[in-house]
Amino acid sequence: MVLEVLQIIISVILIGVVLLQAKGSGFGAALGGMSGGGVYRTKRGLEKTLFQATIILVIAFIFVSFLSVLSQK
């Protein structure tokens, strides 16, 4: 039960972080996101923080999902 609730919380936060990163629309465009962009540039500031948070949340989600499957056996 606890793992399922934790999985839902992580997934909702992960969805929010991914939506904040969206380029060309919404919050990402308000912060200077490029809509087409074939130019490589480094991530800085909030963009870098959101990118790192996405990676951490995906790892946490996979870990909690794995634990949830193991606990059901």
C-alpha positions as CSV (number, residue, x, y, z in Angstrom):
1,M,0.0,0.0,0.0
2,V,2.8,2.5,0.9
3,L,4.7,1.7,-2.2
4,E,1.7,2.2,-4.4
5,V,1.0,5.6,-2.9
6,L,4.7,6.6,-3.2
7,Q,4.6,5.5,-6.8
8,I,1.6,7.7,-7.5
9,I,3.2,10.7,-5.8
10,I,6.5,10.3,-7.8
11,S,4.6,9.9,-11.1
12,V,2.6,13.0,-10.5
13,I,5.7,15.0,-9.7
14,L,7.5,13.5,-12.6
15,I,4.7,14.5,-15.0
16,G,4.9,18.1,-13.6
17,V,8.6,18.3,-14.1
18,V,8.4,17.0,-17.6
19,L,5.7,19.5,-18.5
20,L,7.8,22.3,-17.1
21,Q,10.6,21.3,-19.5
22,A,8.4,21.4,-22.6
23,K,10.0,23.5,-25.3
24,G,8.0,25.9,-27.4
25,S,4.9,26.0,-25.3
26,G,3.7,26.8,-21.9
27,F,6.2,27.5,-19.1
28,G,9.2,26.4,-21.0
29,A,8.6,29.1,-23.7
30,A,8.1,31.7,-21.0
31,L,11.6,31.0,-19.7
32,G,13.1,31.4,-23.1
33,G,12.7,27.9,-24.6
34,M,13.2,27.5,-28.3
35,S,10.5,26.0,-30.4
36,G,12.6,24.6,-33.3
37,G,16.1,24.6,-32.2
38,G,18.8,22.7,-34.1
39,V,21.4,24.5,-32.1
40,Y,23.2,22.8,-29.3
41,R,23.5,24.7,-26.1
42,T,24.3,23.8,-22.5
43,K,21.6,23.7,-19.9
44,R,21.8,26.3,-17.2
45,G,19.9,27.4,-14.2
46,L,16.3,26.2,-13.8
47,E,16.6,24.2,-17.0
48,K,19.5,22.2,-15.7
49,T,17.8,21.7,-12.3
50,L,14.6,20.4,-14.0
51,F,16.6,18.0,-16.2
52,Q,18.5,16.6,-13.1
53,A,15.2,16.3,-11.2
54,T,13.7,14.4,-14.1
55,I,16.6,11.9,-14.0
56,I,16.4,11.4,-10.3
57,L,12.6,11.0,-10.3
58,V,12.8,8.4,-13.2
59,I,15.3,6.4,-11.2
60,A,13.2,6.7,-8.0
61,F,10.1,5.6,-10.0
62,I,11.8,2.6,-11.5
63,F,13.2,1.6,-8.0
64,V,9.8,1.9,-6.3
65,S,8.1,0.0,-9.1
66,F,10.7,-2.8,-8.8
67,L,10.2,-2.9,-5.0
68,S,6.4,-3.0,-5.5
69,V,6.6,-6.0,-7.9
70,L,8.9,-7.8,-5.5
71,S,6.7,-7.2,-2.5
72,Q,3.6,-8.7,-4.2
73,K,5.2,-12.1,-4.5
